[in-house]
Amino acid sequence: GYGLSSFTTGPLILFFIPYFLLASITSGVMAPAGLFVPTFLSGAALGRLIGHWLNTLFPGYVADSGTYALIGAAAILGGVARMTIAGCVIVLEACGNLTYLLPLMLTFAVARYAGNAINEPMYDMQIHLKEMPFLEGSLHSLGLLNYQPISKIMATGVVTLNEIEKVKRVMEVLSTTSHNGFPVVGRDGRLRGLILRKTLCGLLKYKAYSTPISATKNADGGIPLAQAATFFFDTLEKHYPNYPDVRAIKLIDKEMNFWLDMRAHMDPSPPTLNEATSLRRGYNLFRTMGFRHLVVVDGNLFVVGIITRSDMNEHRLEHFWHSEKEQMQKEMTIDTLPTAIAYEVKQNVLPEFRSRRSGSVASNTTADTIETDIDLEILINDLEVSDSPNLKLRKKIAS
C-alpha cells in the first residue's frame, strides 16, 4: 500500500502546527531546545501530509508518503539552516538510499536560494539579536564610512595604567569599570603594553605585590621596590573559565599601599592602529587576525582611544553610517598640509661617520679596542679600492 492508513490528515496537522510554532518560539532561549531536530521533524510531518493528500487524489501515480516526508524534512532544514552539502549528506546517510541523491540536492539548493531571497538564515538572526561580535568575511559597502578614519568610532577617554601602579588604583579601576583590557603606559605617557582584566585579578588574588625596599627615594623621586612573588601564566589559566572576580578579592588597608609591577605580565607588543587608519583596514585586521582589542595611538605612540571587536560589528557600523551620513558628507573636505620643506642630503656620509665613530671609540674604549677598530678601518679601505674585494680580503686575513 501507499501508507494511507498509517498517518491520516488529522494527526499530521495536529503534530505539525503546534510543533513548528513551539520550535519557533523556543529558538534562541537559554534552554537546550535546538533547531536541527525540530525543523527536521516538522518538515517530515509537512512532507508526509502533502504525500498523503497526493496519494489520496492520485493513487498509484505518485511516490509513497515516506518519500515526500524525506523531501519535506530536507526542504525545511535547508530553508531554516541554509544547509546544502552538509544537509544533503546527513539526510542521505539517514535514508541510506543513493536514489534520493539528485532530489535531495535540488531540494536543498531551491530551499537555500528561496530563503536567501526572503530573509536572513535563522542562525544569523540569533547572532544579530544577541549582538555577538561575529564579523562577516568582508565588510559591505557603507558609502564614505569605509574610508573614514578609525577615530570616528573608537572609544575615547581610555582608562590606562602605569607600568608600576598602586594596588589601590588598580582596585578602583577594576571595581568601577567592566573593561576586559587596559593599555599600559610609561612615565612619558607612551604606550608600553596591554594587560587583561583576568591577569590583574590574578595578581591581586595571589598577592603578587612589590613592596618598598626602604623609605629613601632615589634622586629622581623614585621608590626602589623589592621583586614581587613569581606568578606563572599556568596558575591563572587553571581556573578557566572561572577567573578571579574583583568582587571576591578582599584586601586590607596596608595592602592598598603596595605596588603592582605589570611589566612581566602585560603584552609588551599589543596590536595597535594609527588614528588615521581606515575603517575597512581595521575591520580586516579584526576579521583575519582574530583580535579582541586594538589600541589606537597617534604618531607619537600616545594612546588616544581603543576599539573592540564589538565596535566593528556590521550592524553597529550600518547604524552609525545612517545616523552620521549627512554630517560626514559635509565634513568631506581636503585638509591643507603644512608647507613642505626640503633638505639637501649629503651624497657621501661615510667619512663623517668614520670620524665620529673613531672619536667615540677613542673616548669610551681601551687601547686594544682602538687598535682593532683601526685595523677594521684599514681593511674597509682596502676592500673599497680593490678591484677584487674577495681576493684582497683573503690576502689581508692571511697576512
C-alpha positions in Angstrom: 0.0 0.0 0.0 0.8 3.6 0.0 0.6 4.2 3.7 -2.9 5.8 3.6 -3.9 4.3 6.9 -0.6 4.9 8.8 -0.9 8.7 9.2 -4.1 10.4 8.3 -4.6 14.1 7.8 -5.8 15.0 11.3 -2.8 13.6 13.3 -0.3 15.1 10.8 -1.8 18.6 11.1 -2.2 18.2 14.8 1.5 17.3 15.1 3.0 19.8 12.6 1.3 23.1 13.6 2.0 23.1 17.3 5.4 21.5 16.9 6.5 24.1 14.3 5.1 27.0 16.4 6.8 25.8 19.6 10.1 25.3 17.8 9.9 28.9 16.5 9.1 30.3 20.0 11.8 28.4 21.9 14.6 29.0 19.4 17.3 31.1 20.9 16.2 30.8 24.5 18.6 29.7 27.2 17.5 26.1 27.0 18.7 23.0 25.1 15.8 23.1 22.6 17.8 23.4 19.4 16.6 23.9 15.9 18.0 21.0 13.9 15.7 18.2 15.1 12.6 20.4 15.4 12.9 21.6 11.8 13.7 18.1 10.6 10.6 16.6 12.3 8.3 19.4 11.3 9.5 19.2 7.7 8.9 15.4 7.7 5.4 15.9 9.0 4.6 18.5 6.4 6.1 16.4 3.6 4.1 13.4 4.7 0.9 15.4 4.8 1.4 16.5 1.2 2.3 13.0 0.2 -0.8 11.6 1.9 -3.0 14.1 0.0 -1.4 13.3 -3.3 -1.7 9.6 -2.8 -5.3 10.1 -1.9 -6.0 12.1 -5.0 -3.8 10.2 -7.4 -3.3 6.7 -6.1 -0.7 4.7 -8.0 0.7 7.7 -9.9 2.9 9.4 -7.3 5.6 8.2 -4.9 4.8 6.9 -1.4 4.3 9.3 1.5 7.6 8.3 3.1 9.5 9.8 0.1 7.6 13.1 0.5 8.4 13.0 4.2 12.1 12.8 3.4 12.0 15.6 0.9 9.9 17.8 3.2 12.4 17.3 6.0 15.2 18.3 3.7 13.3 21.4 2.5 12.5 22.8 5.9 16.0 22.1 7.1 17.6 23.7 4.1 15.3 26.8 4.4 15.9 27.4 8.1 19.6 26.5 8.4 20.6 27.1 4.8 22.5 23.9 4.7 23.4 22.4 1.3 26.2 19.9 1.1 26.2 19.0 4.8 22.5 18.7 4.9 22.4 16.6 1.8 25.0 14.2 3.3 23.2 13.9 6.6 19.8 13.1 5.1 21.3 10.8 2.5 23.1 8.9 5.3 19.9 8.7 7.3 17.9 7.1 4.5 20.8 5.0 3.1 19.5 5.1 -0.5 21.6 6.8 -3.2 18.5 7.0 -5.4 17.4 10.1 -3.5 20.7 12.0 -4.1 19.5 14.1 -7.0 16.1 15.1 -5.5 17.8 16.0 -2.2 20.4 18.1 -4.0 17.7 20.0 -5.9 15.6 20.4 -2.7 18.4 21.8 -0.6 19.5 24.2 -3.4 16.0 25.5 -4.0 15.3 25.9 -0.3 18.6 27.8 0.3 18.2 30.3 -2.5 14.5 30.8 -1.8 15.3 31.5 1.8 18.0 34.0 0.9 15.6 35.9 -1.3 13.2 36.3 1.6 15.3 36.9 4.8 18.5 36.0 6.7 19.2 32.5 8.0 17.8 31.7 11.4 21.3 31.4 13.0 22.4 34.7 11.6 19.3 36.3 13.1 20.2 34.8 16.5 23.7 36.2 16.2 22.4 39.7 15.5 19.7 39.6 18.2 22.3 38.5 20.8 24.8 41.1 19.5 27.6 38.5 19.3 30.8 40.0 17.9 30.8 37.9 14.7 32.3 39.5 11.7 31.4 38.6 8.1 34.1 37.7 5.6 34.1 41.1 4.1 32.7 44.5 5.1 29.7 45.5 2.9 29.9 48.9 1.3 28.7 51.6 3.7 29.4 54.6 1.5 32.1 57.0 2.8 32.2 55.2 6.1 34.5 52.6 4.7 37.2 55.2 4.1 36.7 57.2 7.3 39.5 57.0 9.9 39.2 54.6 12.8 39.0 57.6 15.1 35.4 58.1 14.1 34.1 55.0 16.0 36.8 54.4 18.6 36.1 54.8 22.3 37.9 57.8 23.8 38.8 58.6 27.4 40.7 55.3 27.7 41.4 54.1 31.2 45.2 53.5 31.3 47.5 52.0 33.9 51.2 52.8 34.6 53.8 50.1 34.4 54.2 50.3 38.2 50.8 51.0 39.7 49.5 51.2 43.3 47.2 48.4 44.4 44.6 50.9 45.4 44.4 52.5 42.0 44.1 49.0 40.3 41.3 48.0 42.6 39.5 51.3 41.9 39.8 50.7 38.1 38.6 47.1 38.3 35.7 48.0 40.6 34.4 50.9 38.6 34.8 49.6 35.0 33.9 46.5 33.1 36.6 46.7 30.5 38.5 43.5 29.6 41.8 45.1 28.7 43.8 48.2 29.8 46.6 49.9 27.9 49.8 50.2 30.0 51.8 53.5 29.6 55.2 54.6 30.7 56.2 57.7 32.7 56.2 59.7 29.4 52.6 58.6 28.6 53.6 56.5 25.6 52.1 53.0 25.1 54.1 50.2 26.7 51.7 47.3 26.5 48.3 45.9 27.3 47.2 43.9 30.3 44.0 41.9 30.7 41.5 42.1 33.4 41.9 38.5 34.4 45.6 39.0 34.8 45.1 41.9 37.1 42.6 40.0 39.2 45.0 37.1 39.4 47.8 39.3 40.6 45.6 40.7 43.3 44.3 37.3 44.4 47.7 35.7 44.7 49.1 38.9 46.3 51.9 39.4 43.8 52.8 42.8 45.2 56.0 44.7 45.2 56.9 46.4 48.5 59.3 49.3 49.0 62.9 48.3 50.0 63.4 51.4 52.1 61.7 54.7 52.8 64.6 56.6 51.0 63.7 57.8 47.5 66.1 58.0 44.5 67.5 61.2 43.1 64.6 61.4 40.6 62.0 60.7 43.3 61.5 57.0 42.5 60.9 54.4 45.2 63.0 51.3 45.0 60.8 48.2 45.1 61.5 44.6 46.0 60.8 41.9 43.5 57.3 40.5 43.6 56.4 36.9 44.1 56.6 34.8 40.9 53.2 34.5 39.2 53.1 32.0 36.4 50.6 32.0 33.5 49.5 28.5 34.2 48.5 29.5 37.7 45.9 31.8 36.3 44.7 29.6 33.4 44.0 26.6 35.6 40.8 28.4 36.7 39.5 28.7 33.2 36.7 29.8 32.6 36.1 30.8 36.2 38.8 33.5 36.5 39.1 35.5 39.7 36.5 38.2 40.2 37.4 41.6 41.7 34.3 41.5 43.9 35.6 38.3 45.6 39.0 39.8 46.4 39.3 41.3 49.9 42.4 43.4 50.8 43.4 45.2 54.0 44.3 48.8 54.2 48.1 48.0 54.3 47.9 46.1 51.1 46.3 49.0 49.3 49.6 51.0 49.6 51.6 48.2 47.9 52.6 48.3 44.2 51.9 46.1 41.2 54.7 45.6 38.7 52.9 44.8 35.4 56.0 44.7 33.1 56.3 40.9 33.4 52.6 40.2 33.0 51.5 42.6 30.2 51.6 42.1 26.5 54.6 44.3 25.5 53.6 44.4 21.9 49.8 44.7 21.7 48.2 45.2 18.3 47.8 48.9 17.6 46.4 51.1 14.9 47.2 54.7 14.0 44.2 57.0 14.4 44.3 57.8 10.7 43.8 54.1 9.7 40.7 53.5 7.6 37.7 51.6 9.0 38.0 48.9 6.3 41.6 48.1 7.2 40.7 47.9 10.9 37.8 45.6 10.0 40.1 43.3 8.0 42.5 43.1 10.9 39.8 42.1 13.4 38.4 39.6 10.9 41.7 37.9 9.8 43.7 38.1 13.0 41.0 37.4 15.5 41.8 40.4 17.7 39.7 41.4 20.7 41.2 44.8 21.3 43.1 47.3 19.2 44.7 50.2 20.9 44.6 53.4 18.8 47.6 55.7 19.0 48.8 58.9 17.4 52.1 59.4 15.6 54.0 59.7 19.0 52.5 56.5 20.4 50.2 58.3 22.9 47.0 56.4 23.5 44.1 58.3 22.0 41.4 55.6 22.0 40.6 51.9 21.9 38.4 49.8 19.7 37.0 46.3 20.4 35.5 43.6 18.3 32.0 44.6 19.2 32.6 48.1 17.8 33.3 46.6 14.4 30.0 44.7 14.2 28.5 45.4 10.8 25.1 46.3 12.2 26.6 48.9 14.5 28.6 50.3 11.7 25.5 50.5 9.5 23.5 52.2 12.2 26.4 54.7 12.7 26.5 55.3 9.0 22.8 56.1 8.7 22.9 58.4 11.7 26.1 60.3 10.7 25.9 60.1 6.9 24.9 63.7 6.3 27.4 65.1 8.8 30.2 63.0 7.2 29.3 64.3 3.7 29.5 67.9 5.0 32.9 67.2 6.6 34.3 65.6 3.4 37.0 68.3 2.7 40.6 68.0 1.8 42.9 69.2 4.7 45.6 71.7 3.8 49.0 70.3 4.5 51.8 72.4 6.1 54.3 74.0 3.8 56.8 71.4 2.5 60.5 72.0 3.5 63.2 70.2 1.5 66.7 69.5 2.8 69.7 68.6 0.8 71.1 65.1 1.7 74.9 64.6 1.6 76.0 62.2 -1.0 78.9 60.6 0.9 78.4 60.4 4.6 80.9 57.6 5.2 84.0 59.7 6.1 82.0 61.8 8.5 80.5 58.7 10.1 84.0 57.2 10.4 85.4 60.3 12.1 82.5 60.4 14.6 82.8 56.7 15.3 86.6 56.9 15.8 86.2 59.8 18.2 83.5 57.9 20.1 85.7 54.8 20.3 88.7 56.8 21.4 86.9 58.3 24.3 85.0 55.2 25.5 87.1 52.1 24.8 90.5 50.7 25.7 93.6 51.0 23.6 93.3 47.4 22.4 89.8 48.1 21.1 91.0 51.2 19.3 93.7 49.3 17.6 91.2 46.7 16.5 88.9 49.4 15.1 91.8 51.0 13.2 92.6 47.6 11.6 89.0 47.2 10.6 89.0 50.7 9.0 92.2 49.9 7.0 90.6 46.6 5.9 87.4 48.5 4.7 89.6 51.0 2.8 91.4 48.1 1.1 88.2 46.5 0.1 86.8 49.7 -1.4 89.8 50.5 -3.6 90.5 46.9 -4.6 89.2 45.6 -8.0 88.8 42.2 -6.4 87.4 42.6 -2.9 87.3 38.8 -2.1 90.9 38.4 -3.2 92.0 41.4 -1.2 90.2 40.2 1.8 91.8 36.8 1.7 95.3 38.4 1.4 94.6 40.7 4.3 93.4 37.8 6.5 96.3 35.7 5.5 98.8 38.4 6.5 
